[in-house]
Amino acid sequence: MNDLDKILEGLVRRTADGKLQWSRSVPSGEFVTSIDAISIVIRDPSEGLTFGSGRYQLAIFDDEDDAVAVLESDGLFKSVPNDRRATPDQTTQLGHLYELARRSALNTQATLEKLAKALEA
């Protein structure tokens, strides 16, 4: 298991456990979090399109806002350079992390609970 595999696993675990909170970013479909002085961005480049490309991108920035690592899944219409291409397992993890980050940033559970309560009345 390489460092990026460990990082993905840790990000998924901490986000799923509620120990890592994500925030919305601009543009839409991009979510950010920080651990100490390190910033992490996960995005879906196809967000807002009629059909999704199934692509996800994870970027890690150091304390001087320089991208130190970028990991990206291949999409239907775009190939990714080898040094940034996610393995099939990493692609699955990226998709899962994106969904967890989106739920965290948008606080989807609170919205669903609020709607359910309103419909009970």
C-alpha positions in Angstrom: 0.0 0.0 0.0 1.5 3.3 -1.0 1.1 6.7 0.6 -1.8 7.8 -1.6 -3.7 4.6 -0.7 -3.1 5.2 3.0 -4.2 8.9 2.6 -7.4 7.9 0.7 -8.2 5.3 3.3 -7.7 7.7 6.1 -9.7 10.5 4.5 -12.6 8.1 3.9 -12.5 6.6 7.4 -12.2 10.0 9.2 -15.0 11.5 7.0 -17.3 8.5 7.5 -16.7 8.7 11.3 -17.6 12.4 11.3 -14.1 13.4 12.5 -13.3 15.3 9.3 -15.6 18.1 8.1 -15.6 19.3 4.5 -16.8 22.7 3.2 -18.2 23.8 -0.2 -15.9 25.5 -2.5 -16.2 27.4 -5.8 -16.8 26.1 -8.4 -19.8 23.8 -7.6 -18.9 20.2 -7.1 -15.7 21.0 -5.3 -15.2 20.3 -1.5 -12.3 21.2 0.7 -10.9 20.3 4.1 -7.7 20.8 6.0 -5.5 18.8 8.3 -3.1 21.0 10.1 -1.6 23.2 7.3 -2.4 20.7 4.6 -5.4 21.4 2.4 -7.3 18.7 0.5 -9.7 19.3 -2.4 -11.9 16.7 -4.0 -13.9 17.5 -7.1 -16.1 16.1 -9.7 -15.1 17.9 -13.0 -18.4 16.8 -14.5 -20.6 18.4 -11.8 -23.4 20.4 -13.5 -23.3 18.5 -16.7 -26.4 16.6 -17.9 -24.5 13.3 -17.7 -21.6 12.6 -15.4 -18.2 11.5 -16.6 -17.5 9.4 -13.5 -14.3 11.3 -13.0 -13.0 12.5 -9.6 -9.9 14.4 -8.7 -8.1 14.7 -5.4 -5.5 17.4 -4.9 -3.3 17.9 -1.9 -1.7 21.3 -1.1 1.1 22.1 1.2 1.3 25.0 3.7 2.3 27.3 0.9 -0.6 26.4 -1.3 1.5 24.4 -3.8 -0.1 21.2 -5.1 2.1 18.4 -3.9 0.0 15.5 -5.3 -2.9 15.1 -7.7 -4.8 11.9 -8.2 -7.5 11.6 -10.8 -9.7 8.9 -12.2 -10.0 8.4 -16.0 -13.3 9.5 -17.4 -15.4 8.4 -20.4 -14.1 11.3 -22.5 -10.7 12.1 -21.0 -7.6 10.2 -20.3 -5.4 11.2 -17.4 -1.5 11.3 -17.5 0.1 8.2 -16.0 1.6 10.1 -13.0 -1.8 11.3 -11.9 -4.0 8.3 -12.9 -5.8 6.5 -10.1 -5.8 2.7 -10.0 -9.3 1.0 -10.2 -9.3 0.6 -6.3 -8.3 4.3 -5.9 -11.0 5.3 -8.3 -13.6 3.5 -6.2 -12.2 5.2 -3.1 -12.3 8.6 -4.8 -15.9 8.2 -5.7 -16.8 7.1 -2.1 -14.8 10.0 -0.6 -16.4 12.5 -3.0 -19.9 11.4 -1.8 -18.9 11.5 1.8 -17.4 15.0 1.4 -20.5 16.2 -0.4 -22.7 15.0 2.3 -20.5 16.6 5.0 -20.3 19.9 3.2 -23.9 20.2 2.3 -25.1 18.7 5.6 -27.5 16.5 3.7 -28.7 14.5 6.8 -30.0 17.7 8.5 -31.9 18.7 5.4 -33.5 15.3 5.0 -34.5 15.2 8.7 -36.0 18.7 8.4 -38.0 17.7 5.3 -39.2 14.5 7.0 -40.3 16.4 10.0 -42.1 19.0 7.9 -43.9 16.2 6.0 -45.1 14.7 9.3 -47.1 17.8 10.2 
